[in-house]
Amino acid sequence: MENYITVKLNGGSEYLENVEITKGEAMALSCKGNGAFQNKVWDLICERIFWREGGMKIQGYFQLISYTVNGKTKPLH
């Protein structure tokens, strides 16, 4: 897995999961922009993951930890 986000399940389990993202999604996460733009980008990525991963809902169910693009990891929040 070359490009992915790392999320942690809400609650006390501390369960971490790496979710693969496409090159386009990775590029969108790396773009600079104002808060409203970044929120729209994040909403779109979460929607795409929902459809691709069989209904995985990130928003509201997972905490954002980091994203990794081409081997470089950066915090998401």
C-alpha positions as CSV (number, residue, x, y, z in Angstrom):
1,M,0.0,0.0,0.0
2,E,1.7,3.2,-1.2
3,N,-0.8,5.8,-0.3
4,Y,-3.1,5.5,2.7
5,I,-4.7,7.3,5.6
6,T,-4.4,6.0,9.1
7,V,-7.5,6.2,11.3
8,K,-8.4,5.1,14.8
9,L,-11.8,3.7,15.8
10,N,-13.7,6.0,18.2
11,G,-14.1,4.6,21.7
12,G,-11.7,2.8,23.9
13,S,-10.4,0.1,21.6
14,E,-7.5,2.0,20.2
15,Y,-8.0,0.0,16.9
16,L,-5.9,1.6,14.1
17,E,-6.6,0.9,10.4
18,N,-4.8,1.9,7.3
19,V,-7.2,2.8,4.4
20,E,-5.8,2.9,0.9
21,I,-6.4,6.0,-1.1
22,T,-5.9,6.6,-4.8
23,K,-3.1,8.8,-6.3
24,G,-5.7,11.5,-7.0
25,E,-7.0,11.4,-3.4
26,A,-3.4,11.6,-2.1
27,M,-2.7,14.6,-4.3
28,A,-5.9,16.3,-3.1
29,L,-4.8,15.8,0.6
30,S,-1.5,17.4,-0.2
31,C,-3.0,20.5,-1.7
32,K,-2.9,23.7,0.2
33,G,-6.1,25.7,0.6
34,N,-8.4,27.4,3.0
35,G,-10.4,25.5,5.6
36,A,-13.6,25.3,3.6
37,F,-11.8,23.9,0.5
38,Q,-10.0,21.3,2.6
39,N,-13.3,20.3,4.3
40,K,-14.9,19.8,0.9
41,V,-11.9,17.7,-0.3
42,W,-12.1,15.6,2.8
43,D,-15.8,15.1,2.4
44,L,-15.3,13.9,-1.1
45,I,-12.5,11.5,-0.1
46,C,-14.6,10.0,2.7
47,E,-17.5,9.5,0.2
48,R,-15.3,7.7,-2.2
49,I,-13.9,5.5,0.5
50,F,-17.4,4.7,1.6
51,W,-18.4,3.4,-1.8
52,R,-15.0,1.7,-2.5
53,E,-14.7,0.0,0.9
54,G,-18.2,-1.4,1.1
55,G,-19.8,1.2,3.4
56,M,-16.9,2.2,5.6
57,K,-17.9,5.5,7.3
58,I,-14.9,7.4,8.5
59,Q,-16.5,10.7,9.5
60,G,-18.1,10.3,13.0
61,Y,-16.7,6.8,13.5
62,F,-12.9,7.2,13.3
63,Q,-10.3,9.7,14.5
64,L,-7.9,11.0,11.9
65,I,-4.3,10.1,12.6
66,S,-2.1,10.6,9.5
67,Y,-1.7,10.2,5.8
68,T,1.1,8.5,4.0
69,V,2.0,9.4,0.4
70,N,5.0,7.9,-1.4
71,G,6.4,6.7,2.0
72,K,6.2,10.1,3.7
73,T,3.8,10.3,6.7
74,K,2.2,13.5,7.9
75,P,-0.5,14.2,10.5
76,L,-4.0,14.7,9.3
77,H,-5.1,16.9,12.2
